[in-house]
Amino acid sequence: MTQDDVAQEVGVSRALVSLAFRGAPGVSEASRRTILEAARSLGYRHNAIAADLAAKTRTTIGLYLLDFRNEVYADVYRGVRDALERSGNRVVLAVSDADEPTDQQAVDSLVDARVGVVIAATLMLTDVDVRALAKAVPLVSVARRVPGVDCVYADDEAGAEAATRHLLDLGHRRIAHLTGDEYEGHLLRRRTYEAVMTTAGRTPQTVVARGYSQEAAEGVARMVLDVADPPTAVFAHNDEMALGVREAAYSLGLRIPEDLSLVGYDDSRIARLHGVDLTSVDQHARRLGQDAGAAALARIRHEDGPVVDVRHAPDLVVRGSTAPCRDESRPADRRGALA
């Protein structure tokens, strides 16, 4: 079954059938609907990648997500889908793992699929490697700024400063920051936390886990909290890690927020659930995805256009996981009493 068969069934030219499948202008909505319905009845399936090869164009968009277990990337995906809904461009998906990143292999699979542009959220490669990749295929970096590459991202300095100052304003002085393995382009939250703490005359306590997942955070957080003089507050790199801190705290008999205030980052769906009620920084991930999708479409249409650099202001959403410091109630003493 070919496009010629569809054209013969409808009584139009093969060129019009091709335009209809590509979502290109020049085809009325009624004609497009008739052609697609005829193709379905005949059992014809359009191969977008093969069509790109035949036309010597690349209209398929590759979408790389660091970790689909983290809901922030699901929100990015929804945003990209919003932007591409009426464009007719197909999406090829590749997913890595936040604890054991396989960025290069995942993105290579998109390049091998001959996509027209890659939307990448969030690459753990160096800036040099990202720029080299962008020379092989146009690339839009999401949630990370790489100079010289199309980027759509939230202002992590503003978000981390708001989170840290919120805890300081609540009277907390022993505030720990839990983050994952250090990758270029993913250090702004940590560096901003450390700068704000130092400016406030407090000693930063940065704790690095081997990964960015709930599981990676939980074991490290248990060691940080199970000491004689534990932090009274934790600012986690993302909501997933904050959940790991939450589980560790409860396993030690600590209450949130009475014994430990907790701030996450991403404002994922789970942060808003009753019983979790997590204070978190909202980087508006769906909006990032929408803007990234628009940037990808623009790059396909104008390959030599100016570099896109879109920065969004995040918002601190205060919920029930943070409260004024009650340093007079020592969690270590309470754990002893419970024992």
ChimeraX attribute file (.defattr): number of C-alpha atoms within 10 A of each C-alpha:
attribute: neighborCount
match mode: 1-to-1
recipient: residues
	/A:1	10
	/A:2	13
	/A:3	20
	/A:4	14
	/A:5	16
	/A:6	25
	/A:7	19
	/A:8	12
	/A:9	13
	/A:10	16
	/A:11	10
	/A:12	14
	/A:13	13
	/A:14	16
	/A:15	11
	/A:16	18
	/A:17	23
	/A:18	18
	/A:19	14
	/A:20	22
	/A:21	21
	/A:22	18
	/A:23	15
	/A:24	13
	/A:25	9
	/A:26	10
	/A:27	15
	/A:28	10
	/A:29	12
	/A:30	8
	/A:31	15
	/A:32	18
	/A:33	13
	/A:34	13
	/A:35	23
	/A:36	19
	/A:37	14
	/A:38	17
	/A:39	23
	/A:40	11
	/A:41	9
	/A:42	14
	/A:43	12
	/A:44	15
	/A:45	13
	/A:46	15
	/A:47	10
	/A:48	18
	/A:49	19
	/A:50	13
	/A:51	17
	/A:52	17
	/A:53	12
	/A:54	10
	/A:55	9
	/A:56	9
	/A:57	14
	/A:58	19
	/A:59	25
	/A:60	24
	/A:61	25
	/A:62	24
	/A:63	25
	/A:64	27
	/A:65	27
	/A:66	23
	/A:67	22
	/A:68	17
	/A:69	14
	/A:70	20
	/A:71	18
	/A:72	26
	/A:73	24
	/A:74	18
	/A:75	21
	/A:76	26
	/A:77	26
	/A:78	18
	/A:79	23
	/A:80	24
	/A:81	18
	/A:82	18
	/A:83	20
	/A:84	19
	/A:85	12
	/A:86	9
	/A:87	15
	/A:88	15
	/A:89	18
	/A:90	18
	/A:91	19
	/A:92	15
	/A:93	17
	/A:94	20
	/A:95	21
	/A:96	21
	/A:97	17
	/A:98	24
	/A:99	18
	/A:100	12
	/A:101	17
	/A:102	16
	/A:103	21
	/A:104	15
	/A:105	13
	/A:106	18
	/A:107	24
	/A:108	13
	/A:109	16
	/A:110	22
	/A:111	18
	/A:112	8
	/A:113	15
	/A:114	20
	/A:115	23
	/A:116	25
	/A:117	27
	/A:118	27
	/A:119	28
	/A:120	24
	/A:121	26
	/A:122	20
	/A:123	27
	/A:124	22
	/A:125	17
	/A:126	13
	/A:127	18
	/A:128	12
	/A:129	13
	/A:130	20
	/A:131	18
	/A:132	12
	/A:133	19
	/A:134	18
	/A:135	11
	/A:136	10
	/A:137	16
	/A:138	21
	/A:139	26
	/A:140	30
	/A:141	25
	/A:142	27
	/A:143	27
	/A:144	23
	/A:145	21
	/A:146	21
	/A:147	13
	/A:148	14
	/A:149	22
	/A:150	23
	/A:151	26
	/A:152	28
	/A:153	26
	/A:154	23
	/A:155	20
	/A:156	24
	/A:157	17
	/A:158	17
	/A:159	24
	/A:160	27
	/A:161	20
	/A:162	20
	/A:163	26
	/A:164	25
	/A:165	16
	/A:166	19
	/A:167	24
	/A:168	20
	/A:169	11
	/A:170	15
	/A:171	16
	/A:172	23
	/A:173	20
	/A:174	20
	/A:175	25
	/A:176	26
	/A:177	21
	/A:178	25
	/A:179	26
	/A:180	23
	/A:181	16
	/A:182	14
	/A:183	12
	/A:184	15
	/A:185	16
	/A:186	20
	/A:187	16
	/A:188	17
	/A:189	25
	/A:190	24
	/A:191	16
	/A:192	19
	/A:193	26
	/A:194	22
	/A:195	17
	/A:196	19
	/A:197	22
	/A:198	12
	/A:199	10
	/A:200	12
	/A:201	10
	/A:202	16
	/A:203	16
	/A:204	19
	/A:205	17
	/A:206	18
	/A:207	17
	/A:208	17
	/A:209	21
	/A:210	16
	/A:211	19
	/A:212	27
	/A:213	25
	/A:214	20
	/A:215	18
	/A:216	21
	/A:217	29
	/A:218	23
	/A:219	15
	/A:220	18
	/A:221	24
	/A:222	19
	/A:223	11
	/A:224	20
	/A:225	23
	/A:226	17
	/A:227	11
	/A:228	11
	/A:229	12
	/A:230	17
	/A:231	22
	/A:232	25
	/A:233	30
	/A:234	28
	/A:235	29
	/A:236	30
	/A:237	25
	/A:238	25
	/A:239	30
	/A:240	27
	/A:241	28
	/A:242	30
	/A:243	24
	/A:244	22
	/A:245	31
	/A:246	26
	/A:247	19
	/A:248	22
	/A:249	21
	/A:250	12
	/A:251	12
	/A:252	15
	/A:253	16
	/A:254	20
	/A:255	15
	/A:256	20
	/A:257	18
	/A:258	17
	/A:259	24
	/A:260	27
	/A:261	26
	/A:262	29
	/A:263	33
	/A:264	29
	/A:265	30
	/A:266	26
	/A:267	24
	/A:268	25
	/A:269	11
	/A:270	15
	/A:271	24
	/A:272	15
	/A:273	10
	/A:274	9
	/A:275	10
	/A:276	15
	/A:277	16
	/A:278	30
	/A:279	27
	/A:280	29
	/A:281	26
	/A:282	19
	/A:283	24
	/A:284	21
	/A:285	27
	/A:286	20
	/A:287	20
	/A:288	27
	/A:289	28
	/A:290	22
	/A:291	23
	/A:292	32
	/A:293	28
	/A:294	18
	/A:295	25
	/A:296	28
	/A:297	21
	/A:298	13
	/A:299	21
	/A:300	18
	/A:301	12
	/A:302	10
	/A:303	13
	/A:304	9
	/A:305	10
	/A:306	11
	/A:307	14
	/A:308	18
	/A:309	17
	/A:310	17
	/A:311	16
	/A:312	16
	/A:313	14
	/A:314	22
	/A:315	20
	/A:316	22
	/A:317	19
	/A:318	16
	/A:319	16
	/A:320	16
	/A:321	23
	/A:322	24
	/A:323	21
	/A:324	19
	/A:325	22
	/A:326	16
	/A:327	16
	/A:328	6
	/A:329	11
	/A:330	14
	/A:331	26
	/A:332	19
	/A:333	11
	/A:334	13
	/A:335	13
	/A:336	9
	/A:337	8
	/A:338	9
	/A:339	7
